[in-house]
Amino acid sequence: MNAVRWWQRAAGLLMVLFLLTVGWKMRAFIWTAVQNAVVRSWYPVWGTNLRDIPDSEEGKRHRLAGWKKQTQGEADPSYYKYLEEQEVRQEYMDFLAQFSGSRLVDGTLLGKWNGLVHGSGRQGGGETDEERLYSAGKNGEKTERANPAALVDSPRLRKKLEDYDYLIQHFFTIHPTASIDRSLMNAETFLSMDLTIRKDEADGPQILIYHTHSQENYRDYAGSDGKGAVVSLGEELAKRLRAKGYQVWHDTTAYDMKSGHLDRSRAYTYACEGVTNLLQKYPSIQVILDVHRDGVSEQTHLVTQIEGKPTAQIMFFNGTSETPDGPIEYLANPCRKENLAFSFQMKWNADQIYPGFTRTIYLKGLRYNLHLRPRSALIEVGAQTNTYEEAVNAMDPLAQLLDQVLTG
């Protein structure tokens, strides 16, 4: 009898230990279930401990209802951010409803907006849900008929751009070694700056395309004639810009090669000399584009879909000639403001008509030959993990963005 009782006690103890172990392993699941049960049953009279409410649709509805009743205490900052995003979304939806049926907004756009509201994600250098509020103007093949700026030109969104921190967070990435004058970063100034040129008044090349790093390649294509795939890509961009009526000079010089060997240590110095000579030869050049290919981790694939085609994402790159210690005096950059506006206007348009196409504008401390002309841009097209086809597919939307800014 005593032996039986001993085994019963031992078995009971083992069962308790087993349940405690399982409970500890499943504590997150159990806690979520308890939270859901409490929210469904008791939240209306429970209070406003917003931090503990699960991030479900039902939880959000309860939070929205309870927020207005809250008269004291501090809500979770992330919840205020959520409410702010909801307010922006609602304003945008009201705007779309106002123009429903017009040529600016059709069912396709509304469908894309519905997808934005109900789904989110982040891929590579892509954008968050809130950032894509500026991307909802994508209108398929009708982009040339629509006015992209009108789709997001609401007082609420413009007001947010006045906030320096918001502007930097959503449109720029600043390298730790770089700095930028706070007064220079003004979205309204960037958007209002006239960067147009006249196609019909050119007496020589208007646009120069070159490659500081001419040996950069893509996953499945390494170029030809001793030059990397990025040089072939530059010619694809030149063809598209010529088709739009621009006179383009494509410089295929290998500035990163010296005596038959790869030498990137002085590539920007060699490129500066070469481009300066071209500007002296062709003073009609008003736009300079240094086309590159980025380098990322092998797990990163910078790609999006544009008109059904897999398309490499692009990134505009600007040099600030300034570090956290102050301006770099020997790297004067008189064109910094205009070139920041050039990049910003293209990204602004891209976020509306080609959502997901552009990554945030990257700022680094040196000047990267962007001081030679206003309307200069260093453009990273995809990375080594992209295919050449994906990079070529990026040339159509890039040419369109350039044309929109240059024609106003």
Beta strands, then each sheet from edge to edge (+ up, - down):
strand 1: 172-174
strand 2: 207-210
strand 3: 248-250
strand 4: 257-258
strand 5: 261-262
strand 6: 287-294
strand 7: 303-306
strand 8: 309-312
strand 9: 314-319
strand 10: 322-323
strand 11: 326-327
strand 12: 361-364
strand 13: 376-383
sheet 1: 1+ 12+ 9+ 13- 6- 2- 3-
sheet 2: 4+ 5-
sheet 3: 7+ 8-
sheet 4: 10+ 11-
end
